[in-house]
Amino acid sequence: MAIDAHDAPGPVVLVGEPTEDWSGDARYHEYSAAADPVGSGAIPPVPVERFPADLHRGPGSRLVALDLSAGLGVQYPATSPALLAAFVVLDPGDTLTTHPDATSELYYCIEGSGSSTFVAGTPGGAPATGTVPWAPGDVVVLPAGCTTEHTAEVGGRAVLYRVTDAPLLAYLGVIPGTPRFAPTRYEAATSLARLAEVERHPDAANRSRVSILLGNAAHPQTLTVTHTMWAMLGVLPTDRVQRAHRHQSVALDLITACAPGCYTLVGPALDDAGRIVDPVRVDWEGAGAFVTPPGLWHSHHNESGAPAYLLPIQDAGLHTYLRSLDIRFAPSGG
């Protein structure tokens, strides 16, 4: 006799029918012990980590991932929970192919010149191809689904600094879908000219930083270089201190040019004068990089006698969209 479960007075289990227990993975945590998993040690904090320029020196075409996955407790390459940085090294005339599971790729040309030939989807769904040239100081961003051949000019080696949001997608367990922006190039001459305009402004000395954000027409709300990442080209003038500040995004800081005597102080707290308490000092190196963790106070100092330039790449596009970036500055003079 057939039994209609809709007509039965309660749950029906037929004789001999197997049952499944779906509660095996359920866990229950007391709130005060679980609300701060970083503080409790359940999730590792983002470390202050420095990556010297020696990583991309010497012959041999290669991709050098700045991988902190072991310290972050993840099973995929990552420099921060959402971003992966790398140096792309190309011997003269060599080609290296990339195809990351990412929605955003950003490249900054540290040295040499060449081009990136990509095959990518478009917002309309049709494949698109193109070749983007690059030279020192240029920034190129590529969208989801790009297979790209990066080629150095025959006359010399080239080095690119690359950041993708591949760790974010790996954590979410997703693959790239529809591209959110078109491939875009930011020429060094134009970027530096815009930065010089900001530096010449009468109020420049009183501003929290002398910088420009690279934006994209596809992201009018976040005003960022991609929908997940932002890129800020900044100058730290001679004998200047960029006062302590903090934000909830991770910063992967590339020092594009500096002389010895530039450094960053990083720490969890400020004293009454707005100075960082017991800071860790990170000395800058031209063409080197370092990680500034989220939520920590940090200040930038230039005692080198020459202007210094930096390019922080952050997951701030995502944080801006989530309304969680929360940039705060120490009182003036701190």
Helices and strands as residue ranges (DSSP letters): H 31-34, H 37-40, E 49-51, G 53-56, E 62-65, H 69-72, E 84-90, E 95-98, E 104-111, E 114-120, E 128-134, E 139-143, E 147-152, E 158-164, H 166-172, E 184-186, H 188-200, G 204-206, E 210-214, E 230-236, E 241-246, E 251-257, E 262-267, E 280-283, E 289-292, E 297-302, E 308-314, H 316-322, E 328-329
